[in-house]
């Protein structure tokens, strides 16, 4: 029984490596041109993702501030609703500021690591 298991596993490994070698011999990086994959460097892809995330955080922050403003306008003098609306405004502003500081720190560290100039 163990001889059969070893022979089947050995045959499957040999077939796997043979097919892998054939697949790698056929593959060429030029064949990826029409695949829709990005042809930029990893650095440019990460910078694009960070810019996209900053845009999303900015939009969410503005929407949160608008909702907090509407909560404040519709509080009709109720102190608890006004405090809730004010804390929501503060949270929206702090969230946007933290996101902007994060991007600034990342760009500053990137500039320092690449031996660039800060100013």
N, C-alpha and C positions, 0 to 999 in steps of 0.2 A: 504494500500500500504506500509506504514512504517513497519507494522508487518511482511510483507513478506520479506522486505529488511533486517530487523533485524534477522529474522529466518534463511534466506539464509546465511547471513554473520556469524551468530553464528554457524551454522552447518559447514560452510567451515572452520572457525577457529578451531572448535573441530576436524574436520578431519585432518587439517594441523598439529595440535599438536600431534594427535595420530600417524600419519605417521612419524612425526619427531622423536617421542619417539621410535618407532619401528626401524627406520633407525639407530638411535644412539645405540640401543641395539644390532643390528647386526654388527655394525662397530667395528673393532679392529685395533689397530696400526700395528699389525703383518701382516695384509693383504696388507700393502703398499710395501712389499718387492719387488715384481715384477713390480711395477707401474712406475719405472723410476724416481721417486721423490728422491731428495737428502736426505740422512739419516744423514747429518752432522748438526752441530749447526748453528744458524743464523750467529754467529761471523765468522765461517769458510767460509760460503757462501759469506758474504760481503768481506772478505779478498780475496777470489778467484775472485770476480767481480772486485775489485780494482786492483789486479794484471793483470787481463785481460785488463782492461781499460788503465793501464800504458803501456802495450805492444802495444795496438792500437795507443796510442798517440806517442809512440816512432817510430813506423813504419810510421805514417803519418808525423811526424817531419822530418825523414830521407828522405822520398819521397819529401816533400816540399823543403828541402835543395837541393836535386838533381835537382828538377825542376828550382829552383832559379839559380843554377850553370849553367844549360843549357841556361837559359835566359841570363845570363851574357856572356856566350861564344858566343851566337848568336846575341848579341847586335851590333856587327860590328862597334864599336866606337860611336854609338849614345848615347849621354849623358842621355837623358830621359830614354832610355831602361836600361842603366847601373844603374841609380838611382833606377828604379823600381826593378831590380834584386837584388841590394844590400838591399833594404828595405824588400824584400821577404826573403832574407837570415837571416836578423836580426829578422824578425818576426818568422821564423821557429825556430831559436835558442832560442828566448825568450819563445816561446810556450813550447818547450821541458824542458827548465829550470824551468818554472812555474809548469809544471806537476810533475817534480821530486821533487821540493820543497814541493808541496802539499802532495805527498806521504810521504816524510820525516817527515813533520809536523804531519800527521795523525798517522804514526807509533810511533813518539815520544810521542804524547798525549796518544795513546793507552798504551804504555809502562808505562807512568806515572800513568795512571788511574788503571792499573793492578798491581801497586806497583812493577814493574820490574826494572831492572837495565839498564841504558842507555849505559853504556860502560862496 
